[in-house]
Amino acid sequence: MRITQDHRRFRQIVRGKVRRNLKQYISSGSLIGRQGKERVTIPLPQIDLPRFKFNSQNGGGVGQGDGDVGESLGPGDQEPGSGEAGEGEGEKALEVDVTLDELAQILGEELELPRIEPRGEKQVVTERDRYTGIRPVGPNSLRNFKRTYKQALRRSIATGVYNPQNPVVLPIADDMRYRSWSTVKSPQSNAVVIYMMDVSGSMGDEQKEIVRIESFWINTWLKSQYSGIETRYIVHDATAREVDEHTFFHTRESGGTMISSAYRLAAQILEDDYPSSEWNIYPFHFSDGDNWSVDDTRACIQLLKEKLVPVANQFSYGQVESPYGSGQFLKDLREHFDLDGDQCSIVCSEIKNKDGIVESIKEFLGAGR
């Protein structure tokens, strides 16, 4: 019981430290790369108990005796990284595992994110078998040995053939018992997230790192809200193509930018694989706001109005500041959509640097769509 209480208290302390330092973890990206399938390893500074320590002379120290200006007070403590190699142990950081569900809960509490209500009846009905009882017939693979033995023992006692001195129980065909099952239909709210990123020459490594960090936290939150979630990745410059996650964050491209190519490919993926009647749809597009031409921007607006916004719970556009990008595309979206209106399902966010990631996540997820 004491161990359970201590463990609970330790988890509360860890949770408090993670929550206090969450914005630092988010902006630095220190948790990404430490994630497992269901858990994230978080480094926490180890706290030692304070204690008194004698100096090297085991005698008087500062404030005792006469001294002159500039006189050395003793060897003192060396700075980390200085001095010669030694055999002693260095400072250690405590690492603890936190589940992604815990991390999502902390994120929601710290950023005050509302729970997401799946739009409409977008649920997929899944069927699975549940073992619900026992029956006298069935395949040998479902034979219940315990219930079979009990039935055989009960029959042996009832018929008087059971001998306590020689307790041998031999089941017959009528004693056999098998597990029975029934098919259970359960509705599951599913979601698909499509990440689109401009990888033209103006999007450098720093901009891609911002997208990578923000995508991790968006995924962590959405996975806590839906029982099933799929993620697709699109990169584009003058043309668009679907890629895997690693390629999405590490590809190097150059050339012009035609945003409509990404929107057209995303619309095709949704039409082919994710009917809006069954899926909650979340497209995210990240760019520095440079587009090839006014004509292509016009095509983007048309695709948004006709293909993407009508089927999406929310369309999110994140404009990552780049020294080479004009940022014009966000101005175009504001011109064609009432982004501040309650009925608008397009959310835009300007991300100047890593410190802006936290506020951007709150802008994207704060509507609870």
Secondary structure, DSSP 8 states (H G I E B T S, - for coil): -HHHHHHHHHHHHHHHHHHHTHHHHHHHTTTTTSB-SSEEEEEEE----------TTSS--TTSS---TT---------TT-S---SS----EEEEEEEHHHHHHHHHHHHT-------TT-EEEEEEEEEEEEES---GGGB-HHHHHHHHHHHHHHHT---TTS------GGG--EEEEEEEEEEEEEEEEEEEEE-STTS-HHHHHHHHHHHHHHHHHHHHH-SEEEEEEEEESSSEEEE-HHHHHH----S---HHHHHHHHHHHHHHH--TTT-EEEEEEEE-S--S-HHHHHHHHHHIIIIITTT-S-EEEEEE--TT---HHHHHHHHHS-TTSTT--EEEEEE-SGGGHHHHHHHHHTT--
